[in-house]
């Protein structure tokens, strides 16, 4: 059984030593790398991973308790996913600024009260992407929301907590960020 000091040591960053880079591809929003690394335990391994600047996500809740969600077309899944409004951090941008911009662009709402809920890795087996979820309350609907990104197809959906939980338990493939962010926000809400 691990001691507290062992657990604390595992929480600290322990970078691997890059011995040889085999491939590096820089895409529009993220990079892909394949390299031989020397891991903290001394083992050498060829590892492939996505380097991502991170993303910020809003859990927007109206005064009546309904959640503001979006249904968005995702080319990688070849279909529509139910999500909370979210977006990729721009270089040097604070996640708190990203999340405010994305809520306005994607859902057409402005949050006047914000609370950072936590941060979590999206898929640490192959990506360094960190998601920064925020609870957004005291919402106002924008008369003229900013334009959405050209490559986004988005529909705004309002759901009660019960409706959202039913959707999360439906058995359909869903965006994992919505599950984590909902459960992080739930203790702060009267549901």
C-alpha positions in Angstrom: 0.0 0.0 0.0 1.3 3.5 -1.0 2.1 5.9 1.8 1.1 9.6 1.7 4.6 10.6 0.8 4.5 8.1 -2.1 1.2 9.6 -3.3 2.6 13.1 -3.1 5.7 12.1 -5.1 3.4 10.6 -7.8 1.5 13.9 -8.0 4.7 15.9 -8.8 5.8 16.4 -12.4 8.5 14.0 -13.4 9.4 14.7 -17.0 10.8 12.0 -19.2 14.2 12.5 -20.9 13.8 12.8 -24.7 16.5 10.6 -26.3 15.4 10.8 -29.9 12.6 12.6 -31.7 11.3 10.5 -34.6 8.4 12.6 -35.8 6.9 16.0 -35.1 3.8 17.3 -36.9 2.4 20.7 -36.1 -1.3 21.0 -36.9 -3.6 24.0 -36.7 -4.5 23.6 -33.0 -2.2 20.9 -31.7 1.0 18.8 -32.4 1.7 15.1 -32.7 5.1 13.7 -31.6 6.7 10.3 -31.6 9.9 10.0 -29.6 12.1 7.6 -27.7 12.0 8.6 -24.1 13.7 7.5 -20.9 10.9 7.2 -18.4 11.3 8.1 -14.7 11.8 4.4 -13.9 14.8 4.2 -16.3 13.0 2.2 -19.0 13.4 3.5 -22.6 10.2 3.5 -24.7 9.0 4.9 -28.0 5.9 7.0 -27.1 3.4 8.8 -29.3 1.3 11.7 -28.0 -0.7 14.8 -28.8 0.6 18.1 -27.5 -2.4 20.3 -26.9 -2.6 23.9 -25.5 -5.6 22.9 -23.3 -9.2 23.8 -23.3 -11.7 25.7 -21.1 -15.3 24.6 -20.6 -18.3 26.4 -19.2 -21.1 24.7 -17.2 -23.7 27.4 -17.7 -26.8 27.3 -15.5 -29.8 29.6 -15.9 -31.6 31.2 -12.9 -34.4 28.5 -13.3 -31.8 25.7 -12.9 -31.6 24.6 -16.6 -28.3 24.0 -18.2 -27.2 25.7 -21.4 -25.7 23.0 -23.6 -24.8 22.7 -27.3 -25.3 20.0 -29.8 -22.2 20.2 -32.1 -21.2 18.2 -35.2 -17.8 16.5 -34.6 -16.1 15.2 -37.8 -14.0 12.7 -35.9 -17.1 10.9 -34.5 -19.0 11.5 -37.8 -22.0 12.8 -35.8 -23.5 15.2 -33.3 -22.5 15.3 -29.6 -24.1 17.0 -26.6 -21.6 19.2 -24.9 -21.0 22.1 -22.7 -19.6 25.2 -24.5 -15.8 24.9 -24.7 -12.8 25.9 -26.7 -9.1 25.7 -27.1 -6.8 28.1 -25.3 -5.1 30.6 -27.6 -1.3 31.0 -27.0 -0.7 32.9 -23.7 -4.5 33.1 -23.0 -5.8 32.5 -19.5 -8.5 29.7 -19.3 -10.9 32.1 -17.6 -10.8 34.4 -20.7 -11.2 31.4 -23.1 -14.2 30.1 -21.3 -16.0 33.5 -21.3 -15.4 33.9 -25.1 -16.6 30.4 -25.9 -19.8 30.7 -23.9 -20.7 33.9 -25.9 -19.6 32.5 -29.3 -21.1 29.0 -29.0 -24.2 29.5 -26.9 -25.0 33.3 -27.1 -24.9 33.8 -23.4 -22.7 35.9 -21.1 -21.9 34.6 -17.6 -21.6 37.3 -14.9 -20.5 34.9 -12.1 -17.8 32.4 -12.6 -16.2 29.7 -10.4 -13.3 27.5 -11.5 -14.3 23.9 -10.6 -11.0 22.0 -11.1 -8.8 20.9 -13.9 -8.4 17.5 -15.5 -6.5 15.6 -18.2 -8.8 14.6 -21.1 -6.9 11.5 -22.3 -3.5 11.2 -20.5 -2.6 8.0 -22.2 -1.9 9.9 -25.5 -2.4 13.6 -24.9 -1.2 16.3 -22.5 -4.5 18.3 -22.9 -5.8 19.8 -19.7 -9.5 20.9 -19.4 -10.3 23.8 -17.2 -14.1 23.6 -16.2 -15.9 26.7 -14.8 -19.4 27.0 -13.4 -21.1 30.0 -15.1 -24.2 31.5 -13.4 -26.1 34.8 -13.5 -26.4 34.4 -17.2 -27.7 36.9 -19.7 -28.8 36.1 -23.2 -26.9 38.2 -25.8 -29.0 40.1 -28.3 -26.2 39.9 -30.8 -23.8 37.1 -30.0 -20.4 37.0 -31.6 -20.1 34.9 -34.8 -19.3 31.3 -34.4 -16.1 29.8 -35.9 -16.7 29.0 -39.6 -16.1 25.3 -39.1 -18.6 24.9 -36.3 -22.1 23.6 -36.6 -23.9 24.2 -33.3 -27.4 24.1 -31.9 -28.2 25.5 -28.4 -30.1 23.0 -26.1 -31.6 23.8 -22.7 -32.0 20.9 -20.2 -33.0 20.4 -16.6 -30.6 18.5 -14.3 -32.9 15.4 -14.5 -32.9 15.5 -18.3 -29.2 15.9 -18.5 -28.6 13.0 -16.1 -31.0 10.8 -18.2 -29.0 11.7 -21.3 -25.7 10.9 -19.5 -27.1 7.5 -18.5 -28.7 6.8 -21.9 -26.0 4.4 -23.1 -25.3 6.6 -26.2 -21.7 7.6 -26.9 -21.1 11.0 -25.2 -18.4 13.6 -24.8 -16.5 12.6 -21.6 -15.9 16.3 -20.7 -19.7 16.8 -20.1 -19.7 13.9 -17.6 -16.8 15.1 -15.6 -17.8 18.8 -15.6 -21.4 18.1 -14.6 -20.3 16.0 -11.6 -17.8 18.7 -10.6 -20.5 21.4 -10.8 -23.3 19.4 -9.1 -22.3 20.1 -5.5 -22.6 23.8 -6.1 -26.1 23.6 -7.5 -29.6 23.1 -6.0 -30.6 20.1 -8.0 
